[in-house]
Amino acid sequence: MKINPSFFQLKVFLVGILFFQIQSGFSQEAKNSSLYKTIMSKDSLLFDIGFNTCDIKQFENLYTKDFEFYHDKDSVSDKARFLKTLKNGICSPTRKYNYRRELIDGSTEIYPLYKNGILYGAIQMGTHRFYESTADNTEQPGSFAKFTHLWLLKNKDWKLARSLSYNHEITSSTAGKSNLFDNDQETEKWLKENNVPALGIGIIADGKLKQVKVFGELKKGVSAPYNTIWNVASLTKPVTAITVLKLVSAGKWDLDEPLYKYWIDPDIAKDPYLKLLTTRIVLSHQTGFPNWRSFNDSKKLDFKFKPGTQYQYSGEGYEYLRKALEKKFHKTLDQLASELIFEPLKMNDSQLIWNDKIDLSRYADGFDNKGNPYEPTKNKTVNAADDLLTTVEDYSKFLCSVLNGDNLSKKVFDDMKSHQVSTKKNKYFGLGFEIYDLGNENYALSHGGADKGVQTIFVLLPKTKQGLVIFTNVDDGYKVYENIVVHYLGENGQKIVDIETK
């Protein structure tokens, strides 16, 4: 069989077909459509039964006689060559590794192909990831790849006629670091190379905390325990936000009620803009306040712009909200947070004030990038925006509660994850959380924290109920984020990294 078109030419050809279909009014198939379900069932037969179990017969039955396979890292194959390569390669009886393909959730797009109004085929596009495992069932993630499949309806049966596999990417976690995060010694070595004293990781799957990993040292010669206590800086803000949103869900607080009814800061008492401040505007960082009034030469609070008109990150906004809450409820924020979050979730190592309850033998000192320790911040009064003390396990419990929408009404939860204001391309602020638009109606919720000797971040993927918590105790701890995020969150993690770095 002679194969004429190049990989590039065929890709352009298929994209051209797809463009024509869209222009002609044939849009992407809905996930509940009969065609979508049919193609997905064929995908499952092809990979879950065929590729993952090396059932060669399955491939033979699903391919057309003139099947062609195009691979951006290899050559073009016809059906005979493809099956031979499969039998002698990854499906060889003498192979040392087993291989598994996993379809990335939410990546599949399916478009129908019509001729004279009659359905004759479909284009399937998506992203998948490949894993390899040894005889002892130790599995390592491999590359991501995009694929485009041309399915044709032959004698009332669907057959795969063309397959394109392209944009193969080895993630940073698998490029020379295959044991990282799965091998404690490798991870400890990597941390030392990056001058990160201690690292805490929380892994959430199916809306539940699955694993906590803590590496490194609290201080010289003192290993960091599983229940290390960390200052997590601005990861305080989501706790404040959820405390407030629980009150809103219970009908005890209003997102859009003006805050001046409960609190007026003396510095802005004569400014008419103060009447525009609401909880919604505070939680989405549209107050017009600087991050901290101390950044002003006058050291006084002021408005940099009209509230509700643009984004500017502000801890002062959260503190303003705290004072309004405390006036309304005659309770401190730490009391409200304890009643609504810490106690119900049994977050026994979490608190907003520095006091004698802290087990100093478990506290992670903060360091500069030269290894010099900072004096810990010892808040005697609560700060709504900063300095929460917690463990990886406690904070992960909190995030699981967020993922599951515990004690939040549907309307409040929808408001929380809605795009209140844009911060950069494909990134927004909701209510208390940053939002990454990952495409295909998929999104991530996130927040970071940064102070002297503190770099922390979390990422939640609500659609798949996944989550990741990263705590470090050094000024430049952010430099280890990318490897960790991509390792645990795969393609979605890479998309987040791309949004941040572009």
C-alpha positions as CSV (number, residue, x, y, z in Angstrom):
1,M,0.0,0.0,0.0
2,K,1.3,3.4,-0.9
3,I,0.8,6.2,1.6
4,N,0.9,9.6,-0.1
5,P,-0.1,12.4,2.3
6,S,2.3,13.6,5.0
7,F,1.3,13.9,8.6
8,F,1.0,17.6,8.3
9,Q,-1.0,17.4,5.1
10,L,-3.5,15.0,6.6
11,K,-3.8,17.1,9.8
12,V,-4.6,20.1,7.7
13,F,-7.1,18.1,5.7
14,L,-8.9,16.8,8.7
15,V,-8.9,20.3,10.3
16,G,-10.3,21.6,7.0
17,I,-13.1,19.1,7.2
18,L,-13.8,20.0,10.8
19,F,-13.8,23.8,9.9
20,F,-16.2,23.1,7.0
21,Q,-18.6,21.2,9.2
22,I,-18.7,23.9,11.9
23,Q,-19.2,26.6,9.2
24,S,-22.0,24.6,7.8
25,G,-23.8,24.4,11.1
26,F,-22.7,21.0,12.4
27,S,-21.3,21.7,15.9
28,Q,-19.7,19.6,18.5
29,E,-21.7,16.6,19.7
30,A,-23.3,16.9,23.2
31,K,-22.1,14.4,25.7
32,N,-25.5,12.8,26.0
33,S,-26.0,12.3,22.3
34,S,-26.2,8.9,20.7
35,L,-23.2,9.6,18.4
36,Y,-21.0,10.8,21.3
37,K,-21.8,7.7,23.4
38,T,-21.2,5.4,20.4
39,I,-17.8,6.9,19.6
40,M,-16.8,6.8,23.2
41,S,-17.7,3.2,23.4
42,K,-15.5,2.5,20.4
43,D,-12.7,4.5,22.1
44,S,-13.1,2.3,25.2
45,L,-12.9,-0.9,23.0
46,L,-9.9,0.4,21.2
47,F,-7.9,1.4,24.3
48,D,-9.3,0.0,27.5
49,I,-9.7,-3.5,26.0
50,G,-7.4,-3.3,23.0
51,F,-4.3,-1.2,23.9
52,N,-4.3,-1.6,27.7
53,T,-4.6,-5.4,27.5
54,C,-2.8,-5.9,24.2
55,D,-5.8,-7.5,22.5
56,I,-4.5,-7.4,18.9
57,K,-7.8,-8.9,17.6
58,Q,-9.6,-5.9,18.9
59,F,-7.5,-3.6,16.8
60,E,-8.0,-5.8,13.7
61,N,-11.8,-5.6,14.1
62,L,-12.0,-1.9,14.7
63,Y,-9.8,-0.7,11.9
64,T,-10.7,-0.3,8.2
65,K,-8.7,-2.3,5.7
66,D,-7.0,0.9,4.5
67,F,-6.3,2.3,8.1
68,E,-3.4,4.7,8.4
69,F,-1.6,5.9,11.5
70,Y,0.3,9.2,11.7
71,H,2.7,9.9,14.5
72,D,4.7,13.1,15.0
73,K,7.7,11.3,16.5
74,D,7.7,8.3,14.2
75,S,6.8,7.5,10.6
76,V,3.5,6.8,8.8
77,S,2.1,3.3,9.2
78,D,-0.5,1.3,7.3
79,K,-2.6,-1.3,9.1
80,A,-0.2,-4.2,8.5
81,R,2.9,-2.3,9.7
82,F,1.0,-0.8,12.7
83,L,-0.1,-4.2,13.9
84,K,3.3,-5.7,13.4
85,T,4.9,-2.9,15.4
86,L,2.4,-3.3,18.1
87,K,3.0,-7.1,18.4
88,N,6.7,-6.8,18.4
89,G,6.9,-3.7,20.6
90,I,4.7,-2.8,23.6
91,C,2.7,-6.1,23.2
92,S,5.6,-8.4,22.8
93,P,5.6,-11.4,25.2
94,T,9.1,-10.5,26.3
95,R,8.3,-6.9,27.1
96,K,9.7,-5.5,30.4
97,Y,7.0,-2.9,30.9
98,N,3.2,-2.9,30.7
99,Y,1.6,0.2,29.1
100,R,-1.7,1.9,29.8
101,R,-3.5,4.7,28.1
102,E,-5.7,7.1,30.0
103,L,-8.1,9.5,28.3
104,I,-7.9,13.0,30.0
105,D,-11.3,13.7,31.4
106,G,-13.2,16.5,29.6
107,S,-10.8,16.6,26.7
108,T,-12.9,14.8,24.1
109,E,-14.6,16.6,21.3
110,I,-16.7,14.8,18.6
111,Y,-17.9,16.3,15.4
112,P,-20.3,14.5,13.0
113,L,-19.5,14.2,9.2
114,Y,-22.4,14.4,6.8
115,K,-22.8,13.9,3.0
116,N,-26.0,15.0,1.4
117,G,-27.5,15.1,4.9
118,I,-26.6,11.5,5.7
119,L,-24.2,10.7,8.5
120,Y,-21.1,8.9,7.2
121,G,-18.4,9.6,9.8
122,A,-17.1,11.4,12.8
123,I,-14.0,13.2,14.0
124,Q,-12.9,12.5,17.5
125,M,-10.3,14.9,19.1
126,G,-8.8,14.7,22.6
127,T,-5.8,14.3,24.8
128,H,-4.5,11.2,26.5
129,R,-1.7,10.2,28.7
130,F,0.4,7.0,28.7
131,Y,1.7,5.1,31.7
132,E,4.2,2.3,32.0
133,S,4.6,-0.2,34.8
134,T,7.1,-2.9,35.6
135,A,6.6,-6.5,36.8
136,D,6.2,-5.3,40.4
137,N,3.3,-3.0,39.3
138,T,5.2,0.2,39.9
139,E,3.6,2.6,37.5
140,Q,5.2,5.7,36.2
141,P,3.5,8.5,34.2
142,G,4.8,9.0,30.7
143,S,3.9,11.5,27.9
144,F,0.8,13.4,27.1
145,A,-0.4,13.5,23.5
146,K,-3.2,15.0,21.4
147,F,-5.0,12.7,19.0
148,T,-7.4,13.0,16.2
149,H,-9.4,10.0,14.9
150,L,-11.5,9.7,11.8
151,W,-14.3,7.2,12.3
152,L,-16.3,6.0,9.3
153,L,-19.6,4.2,9.3
154,K,-19.1,1.0,7.2
155,N,-22.0,-1.4,6.7
156,K,-23.7,0.1,9.8
157,D,-20.6,-0.4,11.9
158,W,-18.0,2.2,13.0
159,K,-14.4,1.6,11.9
160,L,-11.3,3.7,12.6
161,A,-9.9,4.9,9.3
162,R,-7.2,7.4,10.2
163,S,-5.4,8.1,13.5
164,L,-3.2,11.1,14.2
165,S,-1.0,11.2,17.4
166,Y,0.9,14.5,17.9
167,N,2.1,17.1,20.4
168,H,3.8,14.5,22.6
169,E,5.0,16.2,25.7
170,I,7.2,14.6,28.5
171,T,6.2,16.4,31.7
172,S,9.0,17.9,33.8
173,S,8.2,15.3,36.4
174,T,9.0,12.5,34.1
175,A,12.0,14.1,32.3
176,G,14.8,12.7,34.3
177,K,12.8,12.8,37.6
178,S,10.7,9.6,37.3
179,N,11.2,8.8,41.0
180,L,10.5,12.3,42.3
181,F,7.7,12.5,44.8
182,D,7.4,8.7,44.8
183,N,10.8,8.1,46.2
184,D,11.5,9.9,49.5
185,Q,15.3,9.9,49.1
186,E,15.0,11.4,45.6
187,T,12.7,14.1,46.9
188,E,14.9,15.0,49.9
189,K,17.8,15.3,47.5
190,W,15.9,17.5,45.1
191,L,14.8,19.8,48.0
192,K,18.4,20.2,49.1
193,E,19.4,21.0,45.5
194,N,16.8,23.7,45.5
195,N,17.5,25.0,49.0
196,V,14.0,24.3,50.2
197,P,14.1,23.4,53.9
198,A,10.7,21.8,54.2
199,L,7.9,20.8,51.8
200,G,4.4,19.6,52.6
201,I,2.1,18.1,49.9
202,G,-1.6,17.1,50.3
203,I,-3.2,15.0,47.6
204,I,-7.0,15.0,47.2
205,A,-8.9,12.5,45.0
206,D,-12.6,11.9,44.7
207,G,-13.2,14.8,47.1
208,K,-11.2,13.1,49.9
209,L,-7.8,13.5,51.3
210,K,-5.8,10.5,50.0
211,Q,-2.2,11.3,51.1
212,V,0.0,13.7,53.0
213,K,3.7,13.9,52.3
214,V,6.1,16.0,54.3
215,F,9.8,16.3,53.5
216,G,12.8,18.2,54.8
217,E,13.6,19.8,58.2
218,L,11.8,22.3,60.5
219,K,15.2,23.6,61.5
220,K,18.8,22.3,61.2
221,G,18.8,18.7,62.2
222,V,15.1,18.4,63.0
223,S,13.0,16.4,60.6
224,A,9.7,17.9,59.6
225,P,6.9,15.5,60.9
226,Y,3.7,14.5,59.1
227,N,1.8,17.1,61.2
228,T,4.1,20.0,60.8
229,I,2.5,23.3,61.6
230,W,2.9,25.9,58.9
231,N,2.2,29.6,58.6
232,V,0.3,29.7,55.2
233,A,0.1,33.5,54.7
234,S,-2.7,34.4,52.3
235,L,-4.2,30.9,52.3
236,T,-6.0,32.5,55.2
237,K,-8.2,34.4,52.8
238,P,-10.2,31.4,51.5
239,V,-10.9,30.4,55.1
240,T,-12.3,33.9,55.7
241,A,-14.2,33.7,52.5
242,I,-15.9,30.4,53.2
243,T,-16.7,31.5,56.8
244,V,-18.6,34.4,55.2
245,L,-20.2,32.3,52.4
246,K,-21.5,29.9,55.0
247,L,-23.2,32.8,56.8
248,V,-24.6,33.9,53.5
249,S,-26.0,30.5,52.8
250,A,-27.6,30.4,56.2
251,G,-29.3,33.7,55.5
252,K,-27.4,35.6,58.2
253,W,-25.3,37.8,55.8
254,D,-25.8,39.4,52.5
255,L,-23.2,39.4,49.7
256,D,-24.4,42.7,48.3
257,E,-25.4,44.7,51.4
258,P,-23.2,47.8,51.9
259,L,-20.6,47.3,54.6
260,Y,-20.8,50.8,55.9
261,K,-23.9,49.8,57.8
262,Y,-21.7,47.9,60.2
263,W,-18.2,49.4,59.8
264,I,-16.6,52.7,58.6
265,D,-12.8,53.0,58.7
266,P,-11.9,56.5,60.0
267,D,-9.4,57.0,57.1
268,I,-12.2,56.9,54.5
269,A,-15.1,58.2,56.6
270,K,-15.6,61.2,54.3
271,D,-15.1,59.4,51.0
272,P,-18.4,58.7,49.2
273,Y,-16.9,55.5,47.7
274,L,-17.2,53.8,51.0
275,K,-20.9,53.3,50.4
276,L,-20.1,51.1,47.4
277,L,-18.2,48.5,49.4
278,T,-19.9,45.1,49.7
279,T,-18.8,41.6,50.6
280,R,-18.9,40.6,46.9
281,I,-16.5,43.4,46.0
282,V,-14.2,42.5,48.9
283,L,-14.0,38.8,48.2
284,S,-13.3,39.5,44.5
285,H,-10.6,42.1,45.2
286,Q,-12.4,45.1,43.6
287,T,-12.4,47.4,46.6
288,G,-9.9,49.9,45.2
289,F,-7.8,49.6,48.3
290,P,-4.0,49.0,48.2
291,N,-2.9,45.6,49.4
292,W,-1.9,47.3,52.7
293,R,-2.3,50.9,53.8
294,S,1.3,50.7,55.1
295,F,2.3,50.8,51.4
296,N,1.1,54.4,51.2
297,D,3.4,57.2,52.2
298,S,0.6,58.5,54.5
299,K,0.1,55.0,56.0
300,K,-3.6,55.7,55.7
301,L,-6.3,53.7,53.9
302,D,-7.6,55.2,50.6
303,F,-9.2,54.3,47.4
304,K,-7.1,53.9,44.3
305,F,-10.2,53.6,42.0
306,K,-13.9,53.4,42.2
307,P,-15.0,50.1,43.9
308,G,-16.3,47.4,41.6
309,T,-14.7,48.7,38.5
310,Q,-11.4,46.7,38.3
311,Y,-9.2,44.2,40.1
312,Q,-6.5,45.0,42.7
313,Y,-5.5,42.4,45.2
314,S,-6.0,43.7,48.7
315,G,-5.6,42.3,52.2
316,E,-7.1,45.6,53.5
317,G,-10.4,44.6,51.9
318,Y,-10.5,41.4,53.9
319,E,-9.7,43.2,57.1
320,Y,-12.4,45.8,56.4
321,L,-14.9,42.9,56.0
322,R,-13.7,41.2,59.2
323,K,-14.5,44.4,61.2
324,A,-17.9,44.6,59.7
325,L,-18.6,40.9,60.5
326,E,-17.4,41.3,64.1
327,K,-19.6,44.3,64.6
328,K,-22.6,42.5,63.2
329,F,-22.2,39.2,65.1
330,H,-20.4,40.4,68.3
331,K,-17.9,37.6,67.8
332,T,-14.3,37.7,66.6
333,L,-13.4,36.1,63.2
334,D,-11.5,33.3,64.9
335,Q,-14.6,32.5,66.9
336,L,-16.7,32.4,63.7
337,A,-14.2,30.4,61.8
338,S,-13.9,27.9,64.7
339,E,-17.7,27.5,64.9
340,L,-18.2,27.1,61.1
341,I,-15.0,25.5,59.9
342,F,-12.4,24.4,62.3
343,E,-14.6,22.5,64.9
344,P,-17.0,20.8,62.4
345,L,-14.0,19.6,60.3
346,K,-11.9,18.6,63.3
347,M,-9.1,20.9,62.2
348,N,-7.5,20.7,65.6
349,D,-4.2,22.2,64.6
350,S,-5.6,25.3,62.9
351,Q,-5.8,28.7,64.4
352,L,-5.8,32.4,63.4
353,I,-4.0,33.7,66.5
354,W,-0.5,32.9,67.9
355,N,-1.0,31.6,71.5
356,D,0.2,28.9,73.9
357,K,-1.9,26.2,72.1
358,I,0.8,26.0,69.4
359,D,3.1,23.0,69.6
360,L,6.3,24.8,68.9
361,S,8.1,21.4,68.4
362,R,6.1,21.0,65.2
363,Y,6.3,24.6,63.9
364,A,8.2,25.2,60.6
365,D,10.5,28.1,60.8
366,G,10.6,30.4,57.7
367,F,13.8,31.0,55.9
368,D,15.3,33.4,53.3
369,N,16.9,32.0,50.2
370,K,20.3,32.0,51.9
371,G,19.1,29.7,54.7
372,N,18.7,32.4,57.4
373,P,15.7,32.0,59.6
374,Y,13.0,34.7,60.2
375,E,11.4,35.4,63.5
376,P,7.9,33.9,63.4
377,T,4.9,36.3,63.1
378,K,3.0,36.2,66.4
379,N,-0.4,37.7,65.8
380,K,-2.2,38.5,69.1
381,T,-5.3,39.6,67.1
382,V,-6.8,37.8,64.1
383,N,-6.0,38.9,60.6
384,A,-8.6,38.0,58.0
385,A,-6.1,38.0,55.2
386,D,-2.9,36.5,56.6
387,D,-1.0,34.2,59.0
388,L,-3.3,31.2,59.5
389,L,-1.4,28.4,61.3
390,T,-2.4,25.0,60.1
391,T,-1.2,21.5,58.9
392,V,-1.3,20.0,55.5
393,E,-3.9,17.5,56.7
394,D,-6.1,20.2,58.3
395,Y,-6.0,22.5,55.3
396,S,-6.7,19.6,52.9
397,K,-9.8,18.8,55.0
398,F,-10.9,22.3,54.5
399,L,-10.4,22.1,50.8
400,C,-12.3,18.8,50.6
401,S,-15.2,20.6,52.3
402,V,-15.0,23.3,49.7
403,L,-15.0,20.8,46.8
404,N,-18.0,19.1,48.2
405,G,-19.9,22.4,48.8
406,D,-20.5,21.6,52.5
407,N,-23.1,24.0,54.0
408,L,-23.1,26.2,50.9
409,S,-26.3,26.8,49.0
410,K,-26.1,26.1,45.3
411,K,-26.5,29.8,44.5
412,V,-23.7,30.8,46.8
413,F,-21.4,28.0,45.5
414,D,-22.2,29.1,41.9
415,D,-21.4,32.7,42.8
416,M,-18.1,31.6,44.5
417,K,-16.8,30.0,41.3
418,S,-18.2,32.5,38.8
419,H,-15.9,35.0,37.0
420,Q,-16.4,38.2,39.1
421,V,-13.4,40.0,37.6
422,S,-10.7,39.1,35.0
423,T,-7.1,39.2,36.3
424,K,-5.3,38.0,33.1
425,K,-6.0,35.8,30.1
426,N,-7.9,32.7,31.2
427,K,-7.7,33.7,34.8
428,Y,-10.3,35.3,37.0
429,F,-11.2,36.0,40.6
430,G,-14.4,34.6,42.0
431,L,-15.4,34.9,45.7
432,G,-12.3,34.2,47.7
433,F,-10.8,32.0,45.0
434,E,-8.8,32.4,41.8
435,I,-10.3,30.7,38.8
436,Y,-8.3,29.2,35.9
437,D,-10.3,28.5,32.6
438,L,-8.8,25.2,31.4
439,G,-11.1,24.9,28.3
440,N,-13.9,22.4,27.5
441,E,-15.9,23.8,30.4
442,N,-13.2,22.7,32.8
443,Y,-11.7,25.0,35.5
444,A,-9.6,25.1,38.5
445,L,-9.9,27.0,41.8
446,S,-6.7,28.2,43.4
447,H,-5.0,30.6,45.8
448,G,-1.5,31.3,46.8
449,G,0.3,32.6,49.9
450,A,3.5,34.6,50.2
451,D,5.3,36.2,53.1
452,K,8.8,36.2,54.5
453,G,9.8,32.6,54.7
454,V,6.4,31.4,53.3
455,Q,5.3,30.2,49.9
456,T,2.1,28.2,49.7
457,I,-0.5,27.3,47.1
458,F,-3.4,25.0,46.4
459,V,-5.3,23.9,43.3
460,L,-8.7,22.3,43.1
461,L,-10.3,20.7,40.1
462,P,-14.0,20.6,41.0
463,K,-15.1,18.6,38.0
464,T,-12.9,15.6,38.9
465,K,-12.9,16.3,42.7
466,Q,-9.1,16.5,42.6
467,G,-6.9,18.8,44.7
468,L,-3.3,19.6,45.5
469,V,-1.8,21.5,48.5
470,I,1.8,22.7,48.5
471,F,3.4,24.3,51.6
472,T,7.0,25.5,51.7
473,N,8.9,27.6,54.3
474,V,11.3,29.6,52.2
475,D,11.2,32.9,50.3
476,D,11.5,31.3,46.8
477,G,9.6,28.1,47.5
478,Y,7.5,28.8,44.4
479,K,10.3,27.5,42.2
480,V,9.3,23.9,43.1
481,Y,5.6,24.4,42.2
482,E,5.7,23.5,38.6
483,N,7.2,20.1,38.9
484,I,4.7,19.2,41.7
485,V,1.6,20.6,40.0
486,V,2.3,18.9,36.6
487,H,3.3,15.6,38.3
488,Y,0.0,15.3,40.3
489,L,-2.4,17.1,38.1
490,G,-1.1,16.1,34.6
491,E,-2.4,18.0,31.6
492,N,-4.6,20.3,33.8
493,G,-1.6,21.1,35.9
494,Q,0.4,22.0,32.7
495,K,-2.4,24.2,31.5
496,I,-2.3,26.1,34.9
497,V,1.5,26.5,34.5
498,D,1.0,27.8,31.0
499,I,-1.6,30.4,32.0
500,E,0.8,31.6,34.8
501,T,3.9,31.8,32.6
502,K,2.4,33.3,29.4
